[in-house]
Amino acid sequence: VVAVDLGASFKNIRRRALRASATCIEKTSSAGATLEDGTVRRSLAAATETGFELDSRTCGALIDVSDDFTKNVKEVVKAMAAHLGALPEVQAAAPLLQTHEGKTYDTVEDIVEHGAHLEHFHAYRREGATTDAKTIDVHADQGLFIAFTPPLTQGDEDLPAATFSVELRDGTVAPVALESPYYASSVFVMLGDGVHQYLGGASGLRSAPHSVEMVDGLDRSWYGVMVLPPLDAVSPLHGAMTFGEVRDATRDGDEAAAGVGCARNLAARELAENQCEEDALFCWFRCMDLTNHFAETVSQEICEAQGMRLECTDIFRQTSDGFQHGDYYPQCTAYTHEATEFPSIAPADEEVCDDAYETAAAAAAETRQGVVDLVYEGRAWEHWFVPETVGQLAWTLSADQSEVSISHTVEGRVGWMAVGLRNPTGKKNGMNGAPVVMTIPDADEAEGFGRSAVDAYRISETDSSFRHWWNSDPGTDLSDAELFVAEGNCYAEATFTLGSWASSEPFDASACNHLIWAVSTDSSIASDDMFMARGMHETRGIIPVNFTDPAGRCFDLDGP
């Protein structure tokens, strides 16, 4: 177990995050499990594809601090990958993993970058032990390693709410004072079974078997991120099975899959284990109420009466294990296969494009008063991501500053793109409830759609999927809307004039307009009718813009 000290500022960030996580878990239908000694553990779960999906109405304090908090932890993850990868035995063992198709993962950094990252905030409480068993018995974690913060005892931070113990090389068990003030600004890293499976037998490395025993009557908050290998890589200890197949077999109760690959046959425990109350189902990374895509109540009894099963499914009733991002809800289904990939549109013609986007963007910027780049910085968990510019906004204000003429240009083949005014009280970083101007080049190919290629919408306050708000009308003062798609689909440029974002959101040129933007280059109305199939793959971001400044700078944020 390694402790990495991040300094006093992280100590405060950690305390805020763990306090806020307890409040968030208490106010939401979080996944729950009763552990062997009677301890109740409730959780907020996230995975590589999504990050945490939080409601600002119940988890606002956690949303405010989560990016800074998780960014610090993931910098430690990145540093640990570099440290392990520099070991001579590990370098000599390359490739460390490979797929059936021959793709190789040569370095630890490759494994960490492409592997699944499972994050949890946990809240533990035990009113009284029901057995002599420990809360969590001695085990070694799956995966390469887990990075976690010192736990926090809610209400009395000076008292440890549990005893955390590690089994040493000689078999003795030693408690570790995780809650010690000495570690308050640290992130711990603990090696998992992956070091034995695919790090070339590097000398001195071993997984850390550990256990937890709760104290009665105290509330313990904890955060960790487990780094698992890429799901498409073949497991060295499971024949031809990939790690994804091993994971699925473990979840299905295959004890052989669970036991093999754990140091000294200790039971495998994946951080993603989740149990929900009887009136909920684990779906879309959370415990969801038993209501389907069409707001109809479902249950195991209702589904069985129809000759079907209650599952987490997409709108076509294709099943998911709950660890997929998109338009998934509890639903009755007879399907046995998991959801297939949604159709994808063809990319831009690179032989034609060359610098077509750069030329168009420069021309738009030259003829307008102001311009900002739309820079995609990756998801919060993608600590390896190198920011990239995917488009730009350029604008000119009317003489009285009551209207703004906008050029929204995006590079490459565009399935859809949108820009709008962030809803300060909306879920998902202000996306829900936001008025947007959305451009859909293939809108005229969708039968019965009836919307213009450049049109105004309001995203639903509660439901993100386009099918919930495709026919919305926010009362936007929108005019002169046009779309130009370049030859070879090298870029798309939407131009329009705004007098208001919506009937309830007037345009204010001098304000700091917190804009949200998104673009999809692999799905469209035509290829994924009404976006009903599944979630879309998109780049997105938030950018503050003052339209009176040529560079869009908000001086109240950045200073004069």
Disulfide bonds with the S-S distance in Angstrom:
Cys24-Cys59 1.90
Cys276-Cys287 1.99
Cys283-Cys312 2.03
Cys303-Cys332 2.01
Cys353-Cys490 2.12
Cys512-Cys554 2.15
